[in-house]
Amino acid sequence: RKYFKPFKIFQLHSNANSVKFSPDGAKIILSSQDKTIKILDVGSGEEIRILKGHTDCVNDAKFSPDGKMIVSCSNDKTIILWDAKTCTKINECKGHTDIITSVQFSLDGKKILSGSYDGTFRIWN
């Protein structure tokens, strides 16, 4: 039988809400309760960048399919779109009236889907 087995274990300095691979598999993006998004190197586990912009716990963060952008969502009821290369904020989306729990790019990277405790999910373009 073939099963997944631990390959590497990384120690975190804050609680992680979500972890995802970059499209090329070289980086990990980690959304954290400390209001940050961390980008880590898969090989070493070292922090490459820290993104700061949310004012509350970050619940989810993902790279776009082409790896050029990052989208994140938070308890602060916002979605932030980031430039993955410079780690600067491109846009902030507001509209949900409660905590946003998940966010996802469409396969073509032209839309964002978000889900919230306000009982709605939204498609952004």
C-alpha positions as CSV (number, residue, x, y, z in Angstrom):
1,R,0.0,0.0,0.0
2,K,1.1,3.6,-0.7
3,Y,0.3,6.2,1.9
4,F,1.6,9.7,2.6
5,K,4.3,9.8,5.3
6,P,5.8,12.9,6.9
7,F,8.7,14.2,4.7
8,K,9.5,17.4,6.5
9,I,8.2,19.0,9.7
10,F,8.5,22.8,10.1
11,Q,8.2,24.5,13.5
12,L,5.9,27.6,13.4
13,H,6.0,30.6,15.6
14,S,2.3,31.3,15.4
15,N,-0.9,29.4,14.8
16,A,-1.5,28.5,11.1
17,N,-5.0,28.7,9.7
18,S,-4.1,27.4,6.3
19,V,-1.1,26.3,4.3
20,K,-0.8,25.9,0.6
21,F,1.8,25.2,-2.1
22,S,2.7,27.7,-4.8
23,P,1.9,26.6,-8.3
24,D,5.5,25.7,-8.9
25,G,5.7,23.8,-5.6
26,A,8.8,25.8,-4.5
27,K,7.0,27.9,-1.8
28,I,4.4,27.5,0.9
29,I,2.0,30.2,1.8
30,L,0.8,30.2,5.4
31,S,-2.1,32.3,6.8
32,S,-1.8,33.0,10.4
33,Q,-3.7,34.1,13.5
34,D,-1.1,36.8,14.1
35,K,-2.6,38.9,11.2
36,T,0.2,38.0,8.7
37,I,0.8,35.8,5.7
38,K,4.1,34.1,5.5
39,I,5.8,32.8,2.4
40,L,8.2,29.9,3.1
41,D,10.8,28.1,1.1
42,V,9.8,24.4,0.7
43,G,13.4,23.2,0.8
44,S,14.6,25.0,3.9
45,G,11.4,26.0,5.6
46,E,12.9,29.5,5.9
47,E,10.7,32.6,5.8
48,I,11.0,34.4,2.4
49,R,8.5,37.2,3.0
50,I,5.9,38.3,5.5
51,L,2.8,40.1,4.2
52,K,1.1,42.6,6.6
53,G,-2.1,44.4,5.8
54,H,-5.0,42.7,7.6
55,T,-6.1,44.0,10.9
56,D,-7.3,40.6,12.3
57,C,-6.6,36.9,12.0
58,V,-5.9,35.8,8.4
59,N,-8.0,32.7,7.6
60,D,-6.9,31.8,4.1
61,A,-4.3,32.7,1.5
62,K,-3.6,31.3,-1.9
63,F,-1.4,31.9,-4.9
64,S,-3.0,32.6,-8.3
65,P,-2.7,29.8,-10.8
66,D,0.2,31.6,-12.6
67,G,1.8,32.4,-9.2
68,K,1.9,36.1,-9.9
69,M,-0.7,37.1,-7.3
70,I,-1.8,36.2,-3.8
71,V,-5.3,36.5,-2.4
72,S,-6.1,36.5,1.3
73,C,-9.1,36.8,3.6
74,S,-9.5,37.7,7.2
75,N,-11.7,38.1,10.3
76,D,-11.5,41.8,9.4
77,K,-14.1,41.1,6.7
78,T,-11.7,42.0,3.8
79,I,-10.1,40.3,0.9
80,I,-6.6,41.6,-0.1
81,L,-5.0,41.0,-3.5
82,W,-1.2,41.0,-3.4
83,D,1.6,41.1,-6.0
84,A,3.4,37.9,-5.3
85,K,6.8,39.2,-6.5
86,T,6.9,42.5,-4.6
87,C,4.5,41.4,-1.8
88,T,2.7,44.7,-2.1
89,K,-1.1,45.3,-1.8
90,I,-2.8,45.6,-5.2
91,N,-6.4,45.9,-4.1
92,E,-8.7,45.5,-1.0
93,C,-12.2,44.1,-1.5
94,K,-14.9,44.9,1.0
95,G,-18.5,43.8,1.0
96,H,-19.0,40.8,3.3
97,T,-20.6,41.8,6.6
98,D,-18.9,39.0,8.7
99,I,-15.7,37.0,8.9
100,I,-14.4,35.7,5.5
101,T,-13.3,32.1,6.0
102,S,-12.1,31.1,2.5
103,V,-11.0,32.5,-0.8
104,Q,-10.0,31.0,-4.1
105,F,-8.9,32.1,-7.6
106,S,-10.7,30.7,-10.6
107,L,-8.6,28.5,-12.8
108,D,-7.9,31.3,-15.3
109,G,-7.0,33.7,-12.4
110,K,-9.6,36.3,-13.5
111,K,-12.1,35.8,-10.7
112,I,-12.0,35.3,-6.9
113,L,-14.5,33.3,-4.9
114,S,-15.0,34.0,-1.2
115,G,-17.1,32.5,1.5
116,S,-18.2,34.2,4.7
117,Y,-20.0,33.7,8.0
118,D,-22.5,36.3,6.7
119,G,-24.2,33.4,4.9
120,T,-23.0,34.4,1.4
121,F,-20.4,33.5,-1.1
122,R,-19.3,36.0,-3.6
123,I,-17.6,36.0,-7.0
124,W,-15.3,39.0,-7.6
125,N,-13.8,40.1,-10.9
